[in-house]
Amino acid sequence: MRFVIQRVNHASVEVDGNIVGKIDKGFMVLIGISDSDTKQLADKFVNKLVGLRIFEDESGKTNLALSDVGGSLLLVSQFTLYADCKKGNRPSFTNAGKPDMANELYEYIIAECRKHVPVVEKGIFGAYMKVDLENDGPFTVIFDSNEISIN
């Protein structure tokens, strides 16, 4: 599993000319899922995400979480986070999760985030999407299951 988390002032996702998800201050998160990912791992990622302290406090230190600043989430599925570019110039996506399983886990992640964050918006799994955002900082953090322990 991979999350690319961007601290944003605002972000939106558009499908077929229609805005399907839009937030103000918060995190825009690109989510990549592989076949080996589980709900246990998703729970770990969600807990780390909602507790992530990358907003500035009154002293200018990155010490505040989403809940401290009234932040929102925009969650967008992105299988291309599992692009394998080791050989040639055309990426392989064989490491990305199969669509049915990945969509189920993506929807699970959304549901779990909604238990912690009042405003959770999303893209449409498998759709061609246009994402617009104003990155704040810029401040971008990556969670990768190869680097985060699930214990």
Buried (B, 14 or more C-beta within 10 A) or exposed (E): BBBBBBBBEBBBBBBEEEEBBBBEBBBBBBBBBBEEBEEEBBBBBBEBBBEBEBBBEEEEEEEBBBEEBEBBBBBBBBBEBBBEEEEEEEEEEEBBBEBEEBBBBBBBBBEBBBEBBEBBBBBBBEEEBEBEBEEBEEBEBEBEBEEEEEE
